[in-house]
Amino acid sequence: MTDPFGAFSPSPFQQRMRAAAHRLKPTYWGRRAASLLLGPAGGRAQRAYDVEIFGSQKARLHPYDNICEKRVYLTPQLWDGEERALLREAISRSRGGTFAFVDVGANVGLYTLFARAEALRVNAALRGVAIEADPEMAARLQFNLAASHALHDITLFNCAASDEEKALRFTVNKKSRGLSRVDKAGALTVNARPLHALTAAAGLDRIDAMKIDIEGHEYKTLDAFFKNAPATLHPAMIILEVSHEAEGASGAALAIKAGYRQRLQTKRNAVFTLKNPMTVD
């Protein structure tokens, strides 16, 4: 990714199609209309686009091989709207202060960049940690952070989060890279580190919110985190992917046991808030 940001800008016509898609409502007909606008907006082409997202952040998006990049490119208002509304609410409470955000399975950094945009909106500082195992996605994330002048705000770890430090096999889904995952049959080997060790390495003494989406590896990672991290480091909010949970291995159940209450359930995710968050002096 040696070309500078702006080298892959959409054409004026593609920008107009994106603008039309950005006005669509989160309804059945809105989603149908979005599918019709995807091609004219350039989303079916095998290429990347340099765009501004969330009002103030910059990203090179690849709509052709990653569903979340496609959604943010074409219809950001239809991407995890309820989850992001709760995150926005939490960030707004930090107005003028610092918001600590951990993005586990950060992909290309869309949640991280959203959190940064919201922090900037309320004149807060973001202290972020982004963890991504796939080397390609970590490179895209690094580029997006650099383009957004966010490298000083975010600590990036190119590794998997797990229960202990070890090597893991990893499968890359080249048709939808957000579905890449830890997999014993995977062709790629990645380094893994426990989540509590990563947050310690980043120097965090608290976590205001954490998003964890690691395609079924959430339970093992969270179980070790809750057992090993000090209570002061338990996130005040957790956005957790639950669509890949296996029977008897529920990250949601771990969160409830650790003292969280569920605020939201969507088709893919659940949001939890800590009932009695601890404060750091």
C-alpha positions in Angstrom: 0.0 0.0 0.0 2.6 2.5 -1.1 0.2 4.8 -3.0 -0.8 7.8 -0.8 -4.3 8.3 0.4 -6.3 9.9 -2.5 -4.7 7.8 -5.2 -7.8 5.6 -5.4 -10.6 8.1 -5.1 -14.1 7.2 -6.5 -15.2 9.0 -9.7 -17.7 11.9 -9.3 -20.5 9.6 -10.6 -19.5 6.9 -8.0 -19.5 9.6 -5.3 -23.0 10.6 -6.3 -24.2 7.0 -6.2 -22.6 6.6 -2.7 -24.3 9.8 -1.5 -27.7 8.4 -2.7 -27.0 5.2 -0.9 -26.0 7.0 2.3 -29.6 8.5 2.4 -31.3 5.1 2.4 -33.4 4.1 5.4 -32.6 0.9 7.4 -35.6 -0.9 6.0 -36.1 -3.9 3.7 -36.6 -1.5 0.7 -33.6 0.5 1.7 -31.4 -2.6 1.6 -32.9 -3.6 -1.7 -32.1 -0.2 -3.1 -28.6 -0.4 -1.8 -28.0 -3.6 -3.7 -29.0 -1.8 -6.9 -26.7 1.1 -6.2 -23.7 -1.1 -5.3 -22.6 -1.6 -8.9 -22.9 2.0 -10.1 -21.1 3.1 -6.9 -18.2 0.9 -7.9 -18.6 -1.6 -5.2 -18.5 -4.6 -7.5 -15.2 -3.6 -9.1 -12.1 -5.4 -8.0 -10.4 -2.3 -6.6 -10.0 -0.2 -3.5 -11.4 3.3 -2.9 -10.0 6.1 -0.7 -12.9 7.8 1.1 -13.7 9.8 4.2 -15.8 7.9 6.8 -17.7 8.8 9.9 -17.3 12.5 9.2 -13.6 12.9 10.0 -11.7 9.7 9.4 -10.0 8.5 6.2 -9.8 4.9 4.9 -8.9 2.9 1.9 -11.8 0.5 1.6 -12.0 -2.8 -0.4 -15.7 -3.5 -1.0 -15.0 -6.5 -3.1 -13.6 -8.9 -0.5 -14.8 -7.7 2.9 -18.4 -7.3 3.8 -17.9 -4.6 6.5 -15.8 -2.5 4.1 -18.5 -2.8 1.5 -21.2 -1.7 4.0 -19.2 1.3 5.2 -18.3 2.3 1.7 -21.9 2.2 0.4 -24.3 2.3 3.4 -22.5 3.1 6.7 -25.9 3.9 8.3 -26.9 0.2 7.8 -23.7 -1.1 9.5 -24.1 -2.1 13.2 -26.3 1.0 13.8 -27.7 0.0 17.2 -24.3 -1.2 18.6 -22.6 2.0 17.4 -25.4 4.1 19.0 -24.6 2.7 22.4 -20.9 3.2 21.8 -21.5 6.8 20.8 -23.5 7.3 24.0 -20.6 6.0 26.1 -18.1 8.1 24.3 -20.2 11.2 24.7 -20.0 10.8 28.5 -16.2 11.2 28.2 -16.5 14.7 26.8 -13.3 16.6 27.4 -11.6 13.6 28.9 -10.1 10.3 27.6 -11.9 7.3 26.2 -10.1 3.9 26.3 -11.3 1.5 23.5 -10.0 -2.0 22.7 -10.9 -3.5 19.3 -10.3 -7.3 19.3 -10.5 -8.6 15.8 -10.1 -5.0 14.5 -10.3 -5.9 10.8 -9.4 -2.7 8.9 -10.2 -0.6 12.0 -13.7 0.6 11.3 -14.9 0.4 14.9 -11.7 2.0 16.0 -12.0 4.8 13.5 -15.7 5.3 14.5 -14.7 5.6 18.1 -12.0 8.1 17.2 -14.4 10.2 15.2 -16.9 10.2 18.1 -14.2 11.1 20.5 -13.1 14.0 18.3 -16.7 15.1 18.1 -17.0 15.6 21.8 -13.5 16.9 22.3 -12.2 13.8 24.0 -9.0 11.9 23.5 -9.1 8.3 22.3 -6.7 5.8 23.8 -7.1 2.8 21.5 -5.8 -0.8 21.1 -6.4 -2.6 17.9 -5.7 -6.3 17.6 -5.8 -8.1 14.2 -4.4 -11.5 13.3 -4.6 -11.5 9.5 -1.5 -9.8 8.1 -3.3 -8.4 5.1 -6.0 -6.8 7.3 -3.5 -5.5 9.8 -1.7 -3.8 6.8 -5.0 -2.2 5.7 -5.6 -1.1 9.3 -2.1 0.4 9.6 -2.8 2.4 6.4 -6.1 3.6 7.6 -4.7 4.8 10.9 -1.9 6.6 9.1 -4.3 8.2 6.6 -6.4 9.4 9.5 -3.4 10.7 11.5 -4.4 8.3 14.3 -1.2 6.3 14.8 -0.4 8.3 18.0 -3.8 7.4 19.4 -3.9 3.6 18.6 -1.6 0.8 19.6 -1.7 -1.9 16.9 -1.0 -5.6 17.5 -0.7 -7.9 14.5 -1.5 -11.1 16.3 -4.5 -13.2 17.5 -6.0 -12.7 20.9 -6.4 -16.0 22.7 -6.0 -17.6 26.1 -2.2 -17.9 26.1 0.9 -17.1 24.2 1.3 -19.6 21.4 1.2 -20.2 17.6 -2.2 -20.9 16.1 -3.4 -22.1 12.7 -5.5 -19.5 10.8 -7.8 -19.7 7.8 -8.1 -16.7 5.5 -11.4 -16.3 3.7 -10.3 -14.4 0.6 -13.9 -13.9 -0.5 -14.9 -12.2 2.7 -11.8 -11.5 4.8 -13.8 -10.5 7.9 -14.7 -14.2 8.2 -11.1 -15.3 8.5 -10.6 -17.2 11.7 -8.5 -19.3 14.0 -8.8 -22.8 12.6 -6.8 -26.0 13.2 -6.9 -26.8 9.5 -5.8 -23.3 8.5 -2.9 -22.8 6.1 -1.5 -19.7 7.9 0.3 -19.7 11.2 -0.2 -16.6 13.4 1.1 -15.6 16.8 -1.4 -15.4 19.6 -1.2 -13.5 22.9 -3.6 -13.4 25.9 -5.8 -10.3 25.9 -4.8 -9.2 29.4 -1.2 -9.3 28.3 -1.9 -7.2 25.2 -3.8 -4.5 27.2 -1.0 -4.5 29.8 1.6 -4.0 27.0 -0.4 -1.1 25.7 -0.3 0.5 29.2 -4.1 0.6 29.8 -5.3 0.9 33.4 -9.0 0.8 32.4 -11.1 0.0 29.4 -14.2 2.1 28.7 -15.4 -0.1 25.8 -14.3 -3.2 24.0 -15.5 -4.8 20.8 -14.6 -8.4 20.3 -15.4 -10.2 17.0 -13.0 -13.1 16.3 -15.2 -15.6 14.6 -15.9 -18.1 17.4 -12.7 -17.6 19.4 -14.4 -15.2 21.7 -15.1 -17.6 24.5 -11.6 -18.9 25.0 -10.2 -15.4 24.9 -12.7 -13.8 27.3 -12.5 -16.7 29.7 -8.8 -16.2 30.1 -9.2 -12.4 30.3 -11.8 -12.5 33.1 -9.6 -15.0 35.0 -6.4 -13.1 34.7 -7.1 -9.4 34.2 -7.6 -7.2 37.3 -11.2 -6.2 37.9 -10.3 -2.6 37.3 -9.5 -3.6 33.7 -12.9 -5.2 33.0 -14.5 -3.1 30.2 -17.4 -0.9 31.2 -19.0 -2.0 27.9 -18.5 -5.0 25.7 -19.7 -5.3 22.1 -19.6 -9.1 21.5 -20.2 -11.1 18.4 -22.4 -14.0 19.4 -23.5 -15.5 16.1 -20.6 -18.1 16.2 -21.1 -19.2 19.7 -20.9 -23.0 20.2 -23.1 -24.9 22.7 -21.4 -24.7 26.1 -19.0 -22.0 25.1 -20.9 -18.8 25.4 -19.1 -15.5 25.7 -22.4 -14.0 26.6 -22.7 -16.3 29.6 -19.2 -15.4 30.6 -20.1 -11.7 30.6 -23.2 -12.2 32.7 -21.2 -14.3 35.2 -18.6 -11.5 35.3 -21.2 -9.0 36.4 -22.5 -7.6 33.2 -26.1 -6.9 32.1 -27.2 -7.2 28.5 -28.3 -4.0 26.9 -28.8 -5.1 23.3 -29.2 -8.2 21.1 -29.0 -8.2 17.4 -28.7 -10.9 14.8 -24.9 -11.0 15.1 -24.0 -9.1 18.2 -24.8 -8.5 21.9 -23.9 -5.4 24.0 -23.2 -5.7 27.7 -22.5 -3.1 30.3 -20.9 -3.7 33.7 -23.4 -3.4 36.5 -20.9 -1.9 39.0 -17.8 -0.6 37.1 -14.7 -0.1 39.2 -12.9 3.3 39.0 -9.2 3.9 38.8 -7.7 6.6 41.1 
